[in-house]
């Protein structure tokens, strides 16, 4: 992957190789001046976007990239945003799209509320307080939203906003979890990514 990225280091801004919209793609924020776009499963660089923070996609393959106080939506394989969404704060990190409703949830930095939910991925958001220092989020298969972060003492914490509810609940954790990362439904369970200082320190915990 690093060799593939280096081969295209001379390019700047957003770009894509021709016809990549037909292929499966991986969007990897944090490199390539924003977000690297890689072919799957070969993991060869086929493009780059000049925005990057958190990333998620909807059922149509459209990609949402969080960037400070804005969420940019791109068509699969596209280089120009097809829509933008404004957040009521900055420091946007994780995002997730609900497979049940199509709603888009975004974690951002703010006072009180730190999760914005855009109905069907558009319009003005509904805001939620999670009662933890929030970083990442993920929906399960029933439309429940889980948010990872820290509690008031700096320990890993998880909050849940149940489907159709307006109040979050802090969940009790049995066992050890590392620094909070992405939360994601894996087809049978909700998972919690533990982020370490190196790639070898990243782990996935399956939650019951």
C-alpha positions, 0 to 999 in steps of 0.5 A: 500500500505504501509503495502504491501511494508513493507512486502517485505522491506527485499528484495533488488535490482530488483525482481518480483513475478512469472507470474506478466507479465500477469497482469496489473501493476502500476509502482510507483517511489520513494519507494522500493529502486527505483520503486515499482511495484504494482498489479492493481487494488489491489495495492499489491506490486509484485516487485521492480526495483532499478532505479527510476525517471520519468516513462512512458510506450508505447503501448506494455506495455514496461516501461521507467524509467528515472534515472539521465542521462539515460533512462532504458527500461523494458519489462512489468513485467521484471527486467532487462533493454532491452535497455538503452538510453543516455541523453545529460544532467542529472537530468532526470524527466518526460517522455511520449510516443507519441501514434501517432508516438511511440516517447519517450520524456524525460525532463532533466536538461541542458543549452538551450534544456531540452527535448530529443525526441527519434524517436520510443523510440530508437537511438539519440534524437532530442533536444528541448528548451521549454523556461521554467524551465521544469519538466514533459511532456505529449503527447495528442492524436494528437502528441502534446507535453506539458511540465510543469514547471516554468517561469522566475519568479517561477510561473507555466508555460506550453509549447507546442511543436506542432506535426511536429514542431521544436519550442516550444510555451509558453502557457498563463494560465487562472486560478491558477495552483500549483507546476508543475507535470505530464501532461497527456491526459485523453481521452478527455482533457490534464491534469496538475497535481499540486504537494503539500507537502502532498498527500492531496495537489495533484490536477488535472486540466483539460485544454481547 
